[in-house]
Amino acid sequence: MSSEKPMSSESPDTPVKPLQDEPRWEGVREISNLAVPIIIGMMSWTLMQFVDNIMVARVGKEALAAVGSAGIWSFLLAGMFIGTCSCVATFVAQSIGRGRPEESAHYTWHGVYFALFGGVAALALWPLAPHLFGIMGHSEEVTRLETVYFQIRLAGFIFLAWAAALTSFFQAIHRPMLPSLVAIGCNLLNAGLDYLLIFGYEPLGIPRLEVVGAAWATVIATVANALILHAIFISGAFHREYATRAWDSIRFQWRKLRELVRIGIPAGLAMTLDIAIWGIFISIIVGRFGDEVLAAQTAVITMMHVSFMPAVGLNHAITAIVGKYVGAKDIPRAKARAYTATRIAAVYMVGMGLVFAFLGGPMLEHLFDSGPEVVRIGRVLFILAALFQGFDAVNIVISGALRGAGDTRYMAIVMFIAAYAFFLPAAAVFAFTMNGGAIGAWIAATIYIIGLSGILLHRFASERWLGIEIFEADSEPRPSSTAGA
Protein backbone atom coordinates (compact mmCIF):
# COMPACT_ATOMS: atom_id res chain seq x y z
CA MET A 1 0.00 0.00 0.00
CA SER A 2 1.08 3.57 -0.50
CA SER A 3 2.23 5.75 2.39
CA GLU A 4 0.14 8.86 1.87
CA LYS A 5 -0.71 11.06 4.85
CA PRO A 6 -4.01 10.64 6.66
CA MET A 7 -6.94 12.48 5.13
CA SER A 8 -9.37 14.91 6.69
CA SER A 9 -13.15 14.77 6.77
CA GLU A 10 -13.47 18.07 4.95
CA SER A 11 -11.68 16.78 1.86
CA PRO A 12 -10.24 13.38 1.07
CA ASP A 13 -7.00 15.08 -0.05
CA THR A 14 -6.32 17.33 2.97
CA PRO A 15 -3.71 16.20 5.55
CA VAL A 16 -4.83 16.25 9.19
CA LYS A 17 -3.13 16.69 12.56
CA PRO A 18 -2.14 13.67 14.65
CA LEU A 19 -5.04 12.29 16.67
CA GLN A 20 -3.77 13.63 19.99
CA ASP A 21 -3.49 17.18 18.59
CA GLU A 22 -6.91 17.53 16.99
CA PRO A 23 -9.68 19.63 18.62
CA ARG A 24 -11.78 17.94 21.30
CA TRP A 25 -14.97 17.60 19.25
CA GLU A 26 -13.34 16.99 15.88
CA GLY A 27 -14.48 13.35 15.81
CA VAL A 28 -18.09 14.29 16.52
CA ARG A 29 -17.98 16.95 13.80
CA GLU A 30 -16.53 14.59 11.22
CA ILE A 31 -19.07 11.89 11.99
CA SER A 32 -21.96 14.36 12.07
CA ASN A 33 -21.00 15.96 8.75
CA LEU A 34 -21.21 12.61 7.03
CA ALA A 35 -23.84 10.84 9.13
CA VAL A 36 -26.54 13.52 9.36
CA PRO A 37 -27.29 13.58 5.61
CA ILE A 38 -27.22 9.78 5.53
CA ILE A 39 -29.60 9.62 8.48
CA ILE A 40 -31.95 12.04 6.73
CA GLY A 41 -31.99 9.75 3.71
CA MET A 42 -32.41 6.61 5.84
CA MET A 43 -35.23 8.21 7.79
CA SER A 44 -36.96 9.11 4.55
CA TRP A 45 -36.94 5.44 3.54
CA THR A 46 -38.19 4.53 6.99
CA LEU A 47 -40.94 7.09 6.57
CA MET A 48 -41.84 5.44 3.27
CA GLN A 49 -42.39 2.09 4.99
CA PHE A 50 -44.14 3.88 7.85
CA VAL A 51 -46.56 5.55 5.43
CA ASP A 52 -47.07 2.25 3.60
CA ASN A 53 -48.00 0.43 6.80
CA ILE A 54 -50.28 3.15 8.13
CA MET A 55 -52.20 3.28 4.84
CA VAL A 56 -52.32 -0.51 4.55
CA ALA A 57 -53.55 -0.74 8.17
CA ARG A 58 -56.67 1.12 7.02
CA VAL A 59 -57.38 -1.76 4.65
CA GLY A 60 -57.42 -4.29 7.49
CA LYS A 61 -55.30 -6.27 9.94
CA GLU A 62 -54.79 -9.06 7.39
CA ALA A 63 -53.27 -6.58 4.95
CA LEU A 64 -51.02 -5.08 7.65
CA ALA A 65 -49.85 -8.54 8.76
CA ALA A 66 -49.15 -9.57 5.15
CA VAL A 67 -47.15 -6.47 4.22
CA GLY A 68 -45.02 -6.75 7.37
CA SER A 69 -44.20 -10.41 6.78
CA ALA A 70 -43.74 -10.28 2.99
CA GLY A 71 -41.73 -7.06 3.26
CA ILE A 72 -39.20 -8.80 5.49
CA TRP A 73 -38.85 -11.73 3.09
CA SER A 74 -38.54 -9.55 0.00
CA PHE A 75 -35.79 -7.56 1.68
CA LEU A 76 -34.17 -10.81 2.79
CA LEU A 77 -33.74 -12.04 -0.77
CA ALA A 78 -32.45 -8.65 -1.87
CA GLY A 79 -30.10 -8.54 1.12
CA MET A 80 -27.29 -10.59 -0.45
CA PHE A 81 -27.07 -8.22 -3.41
CA ILE A 82 -27.62 -5.02 -1.41
CA GLY A 83 -25.04 -6.04 1.19
CA THR A 84 -22.48 -6.91 -1.47
CA CYS A 85 -23.06 -3.67 -3.37
CA SER A 86 -22.83 -1.66 -0.15
CA CYS A 87 -19.19 -2.78 0.12
CA VAL A 88 -18.50 -0.45 -2.78
CA ALA A 89 -18.09 2.10 0.04
CA THR A 90 -15.23 0.06 1.52
CA PHE A 91 -13.32 0.06 -1.77
CA VAL A 92 -14.05 3.69 -2.63
CA ALA A 93 -13.12 4.92 0.86
CA GLN A 94 -9.89 2.91 1.05
CA SER A 95 -8.96 3.96 -2.50
CA ILE A 96 -9.35 7.60 -1.50
CA GLY A 97 -7.52 7.05 1.77
CA ARG A 98 -4.47 5.70 -0.02
CA GLY A 99 -4.49 8.48 -2.61
CA ARG A 100 -6.02 6.64 -5.59
CA PRO A 101 -9.42 8.30 -6.11
CA GLU A 102 -9.48 7.34 -9.80
CA GLU A 103 -10.22 3.75 -8.75
CA SER A 104 -13.50 4.78 -7.11
CA ALA A 105 -15.58 4.75 -10.31
CA HIS A 106 -14.14 1.35 -11.31
CA TYR A 107 -15.49 -0.36 -8.21
CA THR A 108 -18.81 1.50 -8.38
CA TRP A 109 -19.47 0.27 -11.91
CA HIS A 110 -18.70 -3.28 -10.85
CA GLY A 111 -21.20 -2.88 -8.00
CA VAL A 112 -23.79 -1.95 -10.63
CA TYR A 113 -22.89 -5.01 -12.71
CA PHE A 114 -23.31 -7.24 -9.68
CA ALA A 115 -26.71 -5.64 -9.01
CA LEU A 116 -27.89 -6.36 -12.55
CA PHE A 117 -26.88 -10.00 -12.29
CA GLY A 118 -28.50 -10.45 -8.87
CA GLY A 119 -31.76 -8.77 -9.82
CA VAL A 120 -32.24 -10.96 -12.89
CA ALA A 121 -31.44 -14.10 -10.89
CA ALA A 122 -34.00 -13.11 -8.24
CA LEU A 123 -36.84 -13.18 -10.77
CA ALA A 124 -36.49 -16.96 -10.85
CA LEU A 125 -38.03 -16.97 -7.35
CA TRP A 126 -41.40 -15.70 -8.62
CA PRO A 127 -43.06 -19.15 -8.95
CA LEU A 128 -41.74 -20.23 -5.54
CA ALA A 129 -43.58 -17.47 -3.64
CA PRO A 130 -46.82 -19.43 -3.00
CA HIS A 131 -44.82 -22.32 -1.55
CA LEU A 132 -42.68 -20.02 0.63
CA PHE A 133 -45.64 -18.36 2.31
CA GLY A 134 -47.79 -21.49 2.26
CA ILE A 135 -45.55 -23.25 4.80
CA MET A 136 -45.71 -20.41 7.35
CA GLY A 137 -49.04 -21.36 8.85
CA HIS A 138 -50.74 -17.99 8.39
CA SER A 139 -54.41 -17.56 7.57
CA GLU A 140 -55.49 -18.14 3.98
CA GLU A 141 -56.11 -14.45 3.30
CA VAL A 142 -52.79 -13.32 4.81
CA THR A 143 -50.94 -15.96 2.78
CA ARG A 144 -52.60 -14.81 -0.43
CA LEU A 145 -51.71 -11.17 0.20
CA GLU A 146 -48.15 -12.05 1.23
CA THR A 147 -47.61 -13.93 -2.03
CA VAL A 148 -48.89 -11.14 -4.26
CA TYR A 149 -46.95 -8.42 -2.42
CA PHE A 150 -43.72 -10.44 -2.51
CA GLN A 151 -43.96 -11.26 -6.23
CA ILE A 152 -44.42 -7.61 -7.19
CA ARG A 153 -41.50 -6.51 -4.99
CA LEU A 154 -39.24 -8.95 -6.87
CA ALA A 155 -39.45 -6.60 -9.86
CA GLY A 156 -37.52 -3.95 -7.92
CA PHE A 157 -34.57 -6.09 -6.77
CA ILE A 158 -32.21 -4.93 -9.51
CA PHE A 159 -32.81 -1.30 -8.64
CA LEU A 160 -32.47 -1.79 -4.86
CA ALA A 161 -28.94 -3.16 -5.26
CA TRP A 162 -28.11 -0.69 -8.05
CA ALA A 163 -29.02 2.21 -5.81
CA ALA A 164 -27.03 0.66 -2.93
CA ALA A 165 -23.84 0.67 -5.04
CA LEU A 166 -24.31 4.29 -6.12
CA THR A 167 -25.32 5.46 -2.65
CA SER A 168 -22.18 3.83 -1.25
CA PHE A 169 -20.05 5.73 -3.76
CA PHE A 170 -21.51 9.10 -2.80
CA GLN A 171 -21.19 8.37 0.91
CA ALA A 172 -17.57 7.25 0.58
CA ILE A 173 -16.57 10.44 -1.30
CA HIS A 174 -18.27 12.50 1.44
CA ARG A 175 -21.20 13.65 -0.68
CA PRO A 176 -24.00 11.93 1.28
CA MET A 177 -26.53 14.70 0.81
CA LEU A 178 -27.01 13.81 -2.86
CA PRO A 179 -28.47 10.32 -2.33
CA SER A 180 -30.40 11.63 0.68
CA LEU A 181 -32.13 14.34 -1.35
CA VAL A 182 -32.91 11.83 -4.09
CA ALA A 183 -34.34 9.45 -1.49
CA ILE A 184 -36.57 12.18 -0.05
CA GLY A 185 -37.93 13.00 -3.50
CA CYS A 186 -38.57 9.35 -4.31
CA ASN A 187 -40.29 8.80 -0.99
CA LEU A 188 -42.61 11.71 -1.67
CA LEU A 189 -43.35 10.00 -4.97
CA ASN A 190 -44.03 6.76 -3.10
CA ALA A 191 -46.40 8.46 -0.65
CA GLY A 192 -48.42 9.95 -3.49
CA LEU A 193 -48.53 6.65 -5.35
CA ASP A 194 -49.54 4.86 -2.14
CA TYR A 195 -52.57 7.08 -1.77
CA LEU A 196 -53.57 6.71 -5.43
CA LEU A 197 -52.93 2.98 -5.81
CA ILE A 198 -53.97 1.62 -2.40
CA PHE A 199 -57.31 3.44 -2.21
CA GLY A 200 -57.85 4.27 -5.90
CA TYR A 201 -58.74 7.61 -7.45
CA GLU A 202 -61.86 7.68 -9.61
CA PRO A 203 -61.25 11.04 -11.35
CA LEU A 204 -58.11 9.52 -12.93
CA GLY A 205 -59.65 6.10 -13.43
CA ILE A 206 -57.24 4.45 -10.96
CA PRO A 207 -58.83 1.38 -9.31
CA ARG A 208 -58.48 0.50 -5.61
CA LEU A 209 -55.53 -1.96 -5.50
CA GLU A 210 -54.89 -2.13 -1.73
CA VAL A 211 -51.83 -4.36 -1.00
CA VAL A 212 -51.02 -4.66 -4.71
CA GLY A 213 -50.98 -0.86 -4.95
CA ALA A 214 -48.62 -0.56 -1.99
CA ALA A 215 -46.18 -2.99 -3.62
CA TRP A 216 -46.19 -1.21 -6.99
CA ALA A 217 -45.73 2.19 -5.35
CA THR A 218 -42.58 0.91 -3.64
CA VAL A 219 -41.20 -0.62 -6.84
CA ILE A 220 -41.76 2.54 -8.89
CA ALA A 221 -40.08 4.70 -6.24
CA THR A 222 -37.13 2.27 -6.10
CA VAL A 223 -36.65 2.39 -9.87
CA ALA A 224 -36.73 6.19 -9.85
CA ASN A 225 -34.16 6.32 -7.04
CA ALA A 226 -31.61 4.14 -8.89
CA LEU A 227 -31.98 5.90 -12.26
CA ILE A 228 -31.68 9.40 -10.80
CA LEU A 229 -28.59 8.44 -8.79
CA HIS A 230 -26.96 6.95 -11.87
CA ALA A 231 -27.65 10.09 -13.90
CA ILE A 232 -25.87 12.12 -11.20
CA PHE A 233 -22.99 9.62 -11.03
CA ILE A 234 -22.19 9.98 -14.75
CA SER A 235 -22.84 13.73 -14.84
CA GLY A 236 -20.10 16.14 -15.91
CA ALA A 237 -18.95 17.18 -12.43
CA PHE A 238 -18.33 13.64 -11.21
CA HIS A 239 -16.89 12.52 -14.53
CA ARG A 240 -14.28 15.27 -14.37
CA GLU A 241 -13.21 14.29 -10.85
CA TYR A 242 -13.63 10.51 -10.91
CA ALA A 243 -13.81 9.62 -14.63
CA THR A 244 -17.21 8.00 -14.16
CA ARG A 245 -17.87 7.85 -17.92
CA ALA A 246 -14.37 6.80 -18.95
CA TRP A 247 -14.07 3.48 -20.76
CA ASP A 248 -11.45 2.29 -18.27
CA SER A 249 -14.00 2.83 -15.47
CA ILE A 250 -16.91 1.20 -17.31
CA ARG A 251 -14.92 -1.70 -18.78
CA PHE A 252 -15.69 -5.00 -17.07
CA GLN A 253 -12.66 -6.37 -15.23
CA TRP A 254 -12.70 -9.76 -13.54
CA ARG A 255 -10.11 -8.69 -10.97
CA LYS A 256 -12.22 -5.84 -9.65
CA LEU A 257 -15.36 -7.94 -9.57
CA ARG A 258 -13.41 -10.68 -7.80
CA GLU A 259 -12.17 -8.20 -5.18
CA LEU A 260 -15.67 -6.83 -4.65
CA VAL A 261 -17.16 -10.30 -4.37
CA ARG A 262 -14.43 -11.53 -1.99
CA ILE A 263 -15.20 -8.76 0.51
CA GLY A 264 -18.81 -8.08 -0.44
CA ILE A 265 -20.29 -11.59 -0.48
CA PRO A 266 -19.59 -12.16 3.24
CA ALA A 267 -21.13 -8.76 3.96
CA GLY A 268 -24.13 -9.63 1.83
CA LEU A 269 -24.34 -13.02 3.50
CA ALA A 270 -24.24 -11.41 6.95
CA MET A 271 -27.01 -9.02 5.91
CA THR A 272 -29.04 -11.89 4.44
CA LEU A 273 -28.57 -13.99 7.55
CA ASP A 274 -29.63 -11.10 9.75
CA ILE A 275 -32.78 -10.46 7.72
CA ALA A 276 -33.45 -14.22 7.49
CA ILE A 277 -33.21 -14.51 11.25
CA TRP A 278 -35.88 -11.88 11.69
CA GLY A 279 -37.92 -13.23 8.80
CA ILE A 280 -38.07 -16.66 10.43
CA PHE A 281 -38.67 -15.07 13.81
CA ILE A 282 -41.48 -12.80 12.60
CA SER A 283 -43.24 -15.02 10.09
CA ILE A 284 -42.67 -18.58 11.24
CA ILE A 285 -42.24 -18.39 15.03
CA VAL A 286 -44.25 -15.36 16.16
CA GLY A 287 -46.54 -15.51 13.10
CA ARG A 288 -48.04 -18.80 14.29
CA PHE A 289 -49.77 -17.06 17.20
CA GLY A 290 -52.41 -15.41 15.01
CA ASP A 291 -53.12 -12.34 12.90
CA GLU A 292 -53.43 -10.04 15.94
CA VAL A 293 -49.94 -10.95 17.17
CA LEU A 294 -48.45 -10.59 13.69
CA ALA A 295 -50.17 -7.22 13.19
CA ALA A 296 -48.96 -5.99 16.62
CA GLN A 297 -45.42 -7.04 15.81
CA THR A 298 -45.55 -5.27 12.44
CA ALA A 299 -46.72 -2.08 14.13
CA VAL A 300 -44.00 -2.28 16.80
CA ILE A 301 -41.22 -2.95 14.29
CA THR A 302 -42.47 -0.07 12.15
CA MET A 303 -42.10 2.24 15.14
CA MET A 304 -38.71 0.73 16.03
CA HIS A 305 -37.39 1.79 12.64
CA VAL A 306 -37.47 5.35 13.95
CA SER A 307 -34.95 4.35 16.62
CA PHE A 308 -32.54 2.17 14.69
CA MET A 309 -32.49 3.94 11.31
CA PRO A 310 -30.32 6.81 12.64
CA ALA A 311 -27.94 4.14 13.93
CA VAL A 312 -27.99 2.53 10.47
CA GLY A 313 -27.07 5.95 9.09
CA LEU A 314 -24.11 6.00 11.48
CA ASN A 315 -23.28 2.48 10.31
CA HIS A 316 -22.92 3.69 6.71
CA ALA A 317 -21.02 6.79 7.76
CA ILE A 318 -18.54 4.89 9.91
CA THR A 319 -17.92 2.40 7.09
CA ALA A 320 -16.71 5.26 4.90
CA ILE A 321 -14.75 6.94 7.71
CA VAL A 322 -13.04 3.79 8.97
CA GLY A 323 -12.32 2.70 5.40
CA LYS A 324 -10.70 6.04 4.61
CA TYR A 325 -8.44 6.00 7.66
CA VAL A 326 -7.55 2.33 7.26
CA GLY A 327 -6.57 3.09 3.66
CA ALA A 328 -4.41 5.95 4.97
CA LYS A 329 -2.96 3.63 7.68
CA ASP A 330 -4.29 5.88 10.45
CA ILE A 331 -5.58 3.05 12.67
CA PRO A 332 -5.87 5.05 15.94
CA ARG A 333 -8.17 7.57 14.28
CA ALA A 334 -10.22 4.83 12.62
CA LYS A 335 -10.87 3.23 16.01
CA ALA A 336 -11.52 6.52 17.80
CA ARG A 337 -14.15 7.53 15.23
CA ALA A 338 -15.87 4.14 15.54
CA TYR A 339 -16.13 4.43 19.32
CA THR A 340 -17.44 8.00 19.07
CA ALA A 341 -20.14 6.96 16.60
CA THR A 342 -21.10 4.06 18.89
CA ARG A 343 -21.57 6.40 21.85
CA ILE A 344 -23.75 8.74 19.79
CA ALA A 345 -25.95 5.87 18.61
CA ALA A 346 -26.25 4.37 22.09
CA VAL A 347 -27.38 7.63 23.69
CA TYR A 348 -30.04 8.14 21.02
CA MET A 349 -31.35 4.58 21.07
CA VAL A 350 -31.51 4.38 24.86
CA GLY A 351 -33.58 7.57 24.77
CA MET A 352 -35.90 6.05 22.18
CA GLY A 353 -36.17 2.94 24.35
CA LEU A 354 -37.53 5.07 27.17
CA VAL A 355 -40.07 6.59 24.79
CA PHE A 356 -41.18 3.11 23.73
CA ALA A 357 -41.47 1.89 27.31
CA PHE A 358 -43.66 4.76 28.48
CA LEU A 359 -45.49 5.89 25.33
CA GLY A 360 -45.66 2.73 23.21
CA GLY A 361 -49.29 1.98 24.03
CA PRO A 362 -50.65 5.45 23.16
CA MET A 363 -48.64 5.49 19.92
CA LEU A 364 -50.17 2.19 18.87
CA GLU A 365 -53.69 3.37 19.73
CA HIS A 366 -53.43 6.58 17.71
CA LEU A 367 -51.39 5.44 14.69
CA PHE A 368 -52.56 1.86 14.10
CA ASP A 369 -56.30 1.38 14.32
CA SER A 370 -56.21 -2.43 14.55
CA GLY A 371 -58.12 -3.23 17.74
CA PRO A 372 -57.44 -3.47 21.48
CA GLU A 373 -55.76 -6.89 21.35
CA VAL A 374 -53.13 -5.60 18.92
CA VAL A 375 -52.46 -2.66 21.26
CA ARG A 376 -52.23 -4.91 24.32
CA ILE A 377 -49.66 -7.21 22.74
CA GLY A 378 -47.76 -4.29 21.25
CA ARG A 379 -47.31 -2.64 24.66
CA VAL A 380 -45.40 -5.64 26.00
CA LEU A 381 -43.26 -5.94 22.87
CA PHE A 382 -42.33 -2.27 23.19
CA ILE A 383 -41.06 -2.82 26.75
CA LEU A 384 -38.82 -5.66 25.59
CA ALA A 385 -37.57 -3.55 22.69
CA ALA A 386 -36.67 -0.81 25.15
CA LEU A 387 -34.36 -3.21 27.02
CA PHE A 388 -32.10 -3.96 24.06
CA GLN A 389 -31.95 -0.57 22.33
CA GLY A 390 -28.52 0.47 23.63
CA PHE A 391 -26.97 -2.92 22.84
CA ASP A 392 -28.43 -2.86 19.34
CA ALA A 393 -26.69 0.49 18.82
CA VAL A 394 -23.35 -1.25 19.40
CA ASN A 395 -24.23 -4.02 16.94
CA ILE A 396 -25.26 -1.63 14.20
CA VAL A 397 -22.35 0.82 14.41
CA ILE A 398 -19.53 -1.63 15.10
CA SER A 399 -20.64 -3.86 12.22
CA GLY A 400 -20.21 -0.83 9.96
CA ALA A 401 -16.72 -0.21 11.35
CA LEU A 402 -15.75 -3.83 10.71
CA ARG A 403 -17.11 -3.59 7.17
CA GLY A 404 -15.02 -0.47 6.57
CA ALA A 405 -11.94 -2.42 7.66
CA GLY A 406 -12.87 -5.28 5.32
CA ASP A 407 -13.61 -7.72 8.16
CA THR A 408 -16.79 -9.06 6.57
CA ARG A 409 -16.11 -12.80 6.72
CA TYR A 410 -15.91 -12.81 10.50
CA MET A 411 -19.28 -11.07 10.79
CA ALA A 412 -20.94 -13.62 8.51
CA ILE A 413 -19.58 -16.55 10.55
CA VAL A 414 -20.54 -15.01 13.90
CA MET A 415 -24.00 -14.10 12.65
CA PHE A 416 -24.62 -17.63 11.44
CA ILE A 417 -23.46 -19.33 14.64
CA ALA A 418 -25.14 -16.91 17.06
CA ALA A 419 -28.44 -16.89 15.21
CA TYR A 420 -28.91 -20.48 14.17
CA ALA A 421 -27.20 -22.20 17.10
CA PHE A 422 -28.73 -19.99 19.80
CA PHE A 423 -31.28 -17.31 18.91
CA LEU A 424 -33.80 -19.19 16.77
CA PRO A 425 -33.69 -22.42 18.81
CA ALA A 426 -34.06 -20.38 22.02
CA ALA A 427 -36.96 -18.41 20.53
CA ALA A 428 -38.73 -21.64 19.59
CA VAL A 429 -38.16 -23.15 23.05
CA PHE A 430 -39.31 -20.02 24.89
CA ALA A 431 -42.35 -19.63 22.62
CA PHE A 432 -43.58 -23.22 22.27
CA THR A 433 -41.94 -25.59 24.75
CA MET A 434 -42.14 -23.15 27.66
CA ASN A 435 -45.53 -21.76 26.48
CA GLY A 436 -44.20 -18.20 26.46
CA GLY A 437 -45.86 -17.38 23.17
CA ALA A 438 -44.78 -14.26 21.27
CA ILE A 439 -43.47 -12.68 24.48
CA GLY A 440 -41.19 -15.66 25.13
CA ALA A 441 -39.81 -15.41 21.60
CA TRP A 442 -39.07 -11.71 22.08
CA ILE A 443 -37.25 -12.45 25.35
CA ALA A 444 -34.92 -14.74 23.37
CA ALA A 445 -34.40 -11.92 20.85
CA THR A 446 -33.44 -9.55 23.66
CA ILE A 447 -30.81 -11.98 25.02
CA TYR A 448 -29.40 -12.54 21.50
CA ILE A 449 -28.99 -8.82 20.77
CA ILE A 450 -27.24 -8.17 24.08
CA GLY A 451 -24.84 -11.09 23.61
CA LEU A 452 -24.00 -10.22 20.00
CA SER A 453 -23.02 -6.67 20.99
CA GLY A 454 -20.29 -8.01 23.28
CA ILE A 455 -18.89 -10.29 20.57
CA LEU A 456 -18.69 -7.60 17.87
CA LEU A 457 -17.24 -4.97 20.20
CA HIS A 458 -14.52 -7.38 21.35
CA ARG A 459 -13.65 -8.21 17.74
CA PHE A 460 -13.21 -4.57 16.76
CA ALA A 461 -11.19 -3.72 19.88
CA SER A 462 -8.89 -6.72 19.34
CA GLU A 463 -7.67 -5.38 15.95
CA ARG A 464 -7.74 -8.84 14.41
CA TRP A 465 -8.80 -7.12 11.19
CA LEU A 466 -5.43 -5.39 10.72
CA GLY A 467 -4.10 -8.14 8.44
CA ILE A 468 -7.02 -7.96 5.98
CA GLU A 469 -6.14 -6.54 2.55
CA ILE A 470 -9.08 -5.87 0.25
CA PHE A 471 -6.97 -5.10 -2.83
CA GLU A 472 -5.38 -8.17 -4.38
CA ALA A 473 -2.08 -6.48 -5.22
CA ASP A 474 -1.54 -5.23 -1.65
CA SER A 475 0.50 -7.15 0.87
CA GLU A 476 2.00 -4.54 3.19
CA PRO A 477 0.65 -5.03 6.75
CA ARG A 478 -1.19 -2.27 8.53
CA PRO A 479 0.27 -0.68 11.64
CA SER A 480 -1.15 -1.64 15.01
CA SER A 481 -2.97 0.71 17.34
CA THR A 482 -3.37 1.22 21.02
CA ALA A 483 -6.46 3.41 20.69
CA GLY A 484 -9.03 2.48 23.27
CA ALA A 485 -12.68 3.01 23.81
Secondary structure, DSSP 8 states (H G I E B T S, - for coil): ------B-SS-TT-B---GGGS-TTHHHHHHHHHHHHHHHHHHHHHHHHHHHHHHHHTT-HHHHHHHHHHHHHHHHHHHHHHHHHHTHHHHHHHHHHTT-GGGHHHHHHHHHHHHHHHHHHHGGGGGGHHHHHHTT---HHHHHHHHHHHHHHHTTHHHHHHHHHHHHHHHHTT-THHHHHHHHHHHHHHHHHHHHHHH-BGGGTB---THHHHHHHHHHHHHHHHHHHHHHHTSHHHHHHH-TTSHHHHS--HHHHHHHHHHHHHHHHHHHHHHHHHHIIIIIIGGGG-HHHHHHHHHHHHHHHHHHHHHHHHHHHHHHHHHHHHHTT-HHHHHHHHHHHHHHHHHHHHHHHHHHHHHHHHHHHHH--S-HHHHHHHHHHHHHHHHHHHHHHHHHHHHHHHHHTT-HHHHHHHHHHIIIIIIHHHHHIIIIIT--HHHHHHHHHHHHHHHHHHHHHHHHHHTGGGG---STT------------
